[in-house]
Amino acid sequence: MELELESILLPGIEDKRPLVIAGPCSAETEEQVMSTAKQLAEKGLKIYRAGIWKPRTKPGGFEGVGVEGLAWLKEVKKETGMYVCTEVATAKHVYEALKAGIDMLWVGARTTANPFAVQEIADALKGVDIPVLVKNPVNPDLELWIGALERINNAGLKRLGVIHRGFSSYDKKIYRNLPQWHIPIELRRRIPNLPIICDPSHIGGKRELIAPLSQQAMDLGFNGLIIESHCDPDCAWSDAAQQITPDVLDYILNLLVIRKEIQSTENLSQLRKQIDECDNNLIQELSKRMRIAREIGTYKKEHDMTILQTGRYNEILEKRGSQGALCGMDAEFIKKVFEAIHEESVRQQMEIINK
């Protein structure tokens, strides 16, 4: 499906990268909301974010102040002139946010993963002209992400964008949520005009990772950033470790290098031709490898051998990972490549044995 899209920009917001949305993870008190907003406004920020309803992983945590906080966001608009946005997860949230004059909405990662919830939000938004940003689902499922966009677009909303906040993983490493950049890159390939905003706060989970992740997003041509900023981050009621002060945010934004999105120089064209040649060679070599794998499959069939030889498979993964590291590549990346190659080799050998 091709989405019908219009600009998510609000009046008076410049059409330049990065579009920046900033504010605390949660609206906690009126004083905290107003203090943070005024500091951000002094830095030139135009769009203020704050969570009013906060889905928490386990019960007992702070789940947001609720409707009361919407009045504080109205006061932010009145006193600073900033636009305000918040997350909605139910039809009731939508109705309350619209009634309070919220300028922009976003759908959270847990909600995006639930088509019933997304449809409920889409139905509540019918006939409304408001920018809506859809976060990626918690799991790395591109079709689910696109499906959420389609549901909202089908309700007549055209001012759509997405937020890349990374993907949950049991095997946590440096990041709170793994970036898996290839997924938003594929989304852009499929829907070129869709604005993509990066959420380095939720990807990193630590304030020291916000700057490098923001730069990576800009290097990949993302349109904007949504960053959690709090007047007193260490005392935040939720996600304290990933929030930064308005001063630190201003420092990070001023250091960002914004490169041109499109380059069509002769040198770049020549480099791309080299990439094409390398890719063609890779495919030819893979074809050769699969031919040999099929010959091995024939041998195993003739000698009544099992397809999977665990010792040999482990040897390949270990050796190829080490070889990749010596060539300047990440060993885990090489491991994943050869896991995929092995899977296809096994599939082809299965076809031979089952003939």
N, C-alpha and C positions, 0 to 999 in steps of 0.2 A: 504494500500500500504506500502511496506517495502522500506525505503529510502536507496539508495546506498551512503554511507558516507565514507569520508576520513578525515584525520586530518586537523584541521584548523591552526595548528601551523606553523609559519613562520620559515625559517632557522635561527638557533642560539637562538631560544626561547626554554627555558627548559620546559619539559613536567611535570609540577608540579602545584599544586594548591596554591594560585589562579593565573590564568593568569590575568594580570592587563592591562587595556587600560585606558589611562587618557589624559586629555587635556580640553580645554575650551569648553563650550557649543557652542560658535560661534567664528569663526575666525573674528576678528574685524579690526585689523590693523596688518601690518607686524611686527611692534615692539612688540605688545602684543603676537602674535603667536610665535615669536622667543624667547622672554624672558621666556614665560611659558615652551616652549620646552626645553630650555637649563637647566632650574631649574629641570624639571622632569628627564632629562637625567642624571643630577648629582646625582639624587636619585636612579639611576639604572633602571628606567622605559624604556621599549623597544618599546612600541606601543603608538603612539600619535594620539589622536582623536581631530577633530575640525569640527563643522558644517559649511559648505560652503553655502548651501541653507537651510533656516530655515522656515518651515511651521509654521505660527502663527495663533492663534485662530481667531483674528480679524485683519482687514486691518489697516495699519498705523504703525504697529510695525516694528522692525528691522527684515528683512527677509533674512539676509545673504549678504555677499559681492559678492557672485557669483564666476564666473570663475577666477576672479583676485586672489582670495584666494588660488586657487590650486597652483599657482606659489610659494606662501609662504610655502605651505606644501612640495613642492619639495626642497625648501631651507632648511627646517627642516631636511629632509633626508640627504641632502648633508653635513650639518654642525654638526649634532648630531649622525647620523647613525641610528636614530630611524625609525621604520616602521610608516607609516601614514595611517589613515583610515577616511572615512567620510560617510555621509548619502546620499543616492540617492533616488529620488522619481519619476524620469521620464527616458525615454530612453536617452534623451539629457544629463542628469546628468551622466548616465553611460558612454556614449561616452567621455565626457569631463574628467571624473575621470580616465578612463583607459588611455586616451591620456597623462594625467599628471603623469602617473606612480603610482597612488594610490595603496597601497598594500592590503587593506582590505576595504570592503564596508559593510554598514548596511542599512536595509530597516526599515523605521520608523513606528511607531504604526499606524498613520493615513493611511499610504500607505498599510500596511498589511491588513487593513480592507477593501481594495478595490481590488477585484480580477482582474479587468481590468488593474489597475496600476501595480499590481504584475506581470501579464502576460507580460505587456509591458517591464518591467525590465528584466524578464526572457528571452524574445526574444532578447533583446539587449546584453545579456550575453552569448548567445550561442557560443560555441567554445572557451570560456575564462576559464582559470584555476586560480581562485582567491577565497579566503575565503569570504563568504557572511554570515552575521549575520542577522537574522530576528527578529525584536521586536514583542512582543505580540500585537495583535490588541487592540485598545482602549477599546473595550468592552470585557467582559470575555467569549470569544467564542473559545474554544479549537479547534474545527473543522476548523474554519477560519484560525487559526494559522498554523495548520498542512497543510491545503490546500495551503497556501503560500509557505511552504517548498516544497511541492510536485511539484508545478509549476516550481520552480527554479531547483529542482532536475531533472525534466523532460527535462529541457533545457541542461542537461549534466553536471551541476555543482554538485560536490560531497563534496566539502569542506564547509560544512554548519554547522552553530550553531544558537542558539537563544539567545535573550536578554529578560530577564524578567524585565519589567519596571513598572509593576503594571497596574491596570485597573481604568479607569475613573468612577467616581460616582457622582451623583448629591448631595448625602448626604455626604459631605466631613467631615472627622473627623481629626485625628492626621496626616494622610498621604495625600500627594497631589494625589497619585494614590494608591488605595487599593492593598496590596500585593496579597491577595487571593492565598497563597502559594500552596493550594491544586491543582491549575491548572497546574503550572509547574511540580509539583510532578507527576500528572497524565501523563503529556507529557513524562516525563522520564520513566514512567512505560511502555508506549506504544513504545517509541523509546529509548531504554537504552543507545545506544552509541552516542546520540546527545549531544554535549557540550551545557551547559546552563550557561549563564553569567548573573549576577544580576546587575541591574542599580539602586543602592540605591539613587542616586541623584534625579531621577525622581519619585521613589516610595515615598521618604520622602518629597521632596520639600523644606527641610530645612537642612542646613549643619550639625546641631547637631544630625540629625537622621542617617547620613551616617555610622558612626561607628557601632551602634547596628544593623542596617540592613545588613551591610557587614558581621558581625559575624553570624547573622541568616542564611544568604545565605551559608556561609561556613559550619555551623552546619547541613544544609540540603544536603550537598554534591555537591553544585554547583561548576562548574569548574573555574569560574572567576568572575571578577568585571569590570564594566566600570563606571568610576567615573569622574565627571566634576571637573577639576582643572584649576584655573586661577591665573595669577600672581598678580592680584588685584581684587579679587572677588566682593567687594562692588561696584566697578565701572563697572562691566560687563554690556554689552549692552542687554543681555538676561539672564533670570533665575539667577540673582545675588544671591538670597537667598540660592540656593542649590549648589553653587560652593565653593571650598576650595582651599587654597594655596598649592603648592607642599610640603611645610614643614608640614602642617597639614595632608596631604595625607600620607606622609612618616610615620608620627607618628601613624596614624590609622592602616596602613598596618603592622607595627612592633608589634602592640598589638594584632593582630588577632591570635586566637587559631585555628590551623588547625588539626582537628581530623581525625582519620583513617576512610576511606570510608566504609571498610568492617570489621565487627567483627563477629567472629564465635566461641566465647567462650561458654563454657558449661552454664555459668550463663545467657548469653543472650538468649540461646536456651530455657532455662527453663522459662524465662520471656515471651518469645514469645508464649510458650505453654499456659501460663496464659492468655495472650491476646486472643488467640484462644478460650479458655474456656469461657471467658467473652463475646466474640462475639456470641458464640453459645447460651449462656444464654439470651443475649439481643434479639436474633431472636425468641427464644421460648417465651419470655415474650411479645414481640410485636405480635406474633401470637395469644397469649391468649387475648391481648388487642383488637385485631381486631375481634376476635370471640364475645367478649362482645359488641363491637360496632355494629356488625351485629344484635345481639339480640335487641339492642336499636333501630336499624333501623326497625326491625319487629314490635316493640311496637309502634313506631311513625306511621308506616303505618296503623296499626290496629286502632289507635286513631286519625287518620287524622291530625297529627302534622307535622310542617315544620322540615326539617332536621337540618338547621342551627339554633342553639340556641345561639345567640350572647353573652348573659350574662354569660352563662356557659363557652363558649370559652375564653372570656376575663379572667374569674376567673382561668381557667387552666393555661393560659400563665403567669399570674401574680404570682400565687402560685408556679408553677414549676420553674420559673426564680429565685424566692427567695430561693427555696430549693437548686437549683443548686449552687447559690452563697455561701450558708452555707456549701456546700460540696467542696468548692474550685474551682468551675468552673465559667466561665464567664456567666452572666445572659443572655446576647444576644445570646450566643451559645445555651444555653438550650432553649431559645425562638424559635430559628430556628429549632431545633430538633422537638419540639412539634408542630410547624406549619406544618412540613412535615408529622408528625404522624396524625395530624388532617385532613390534606388534603386527606390522604389515607383512614381514617375513613369515611369521607364524601363520597368518591368515592364508598366505599363498601356499605354504606347505600343507596346511589342512585341506585345501582344495585338491591337492595332488593325492594325499593319502586317502581321501574319501571318494575318489573316482572309482 
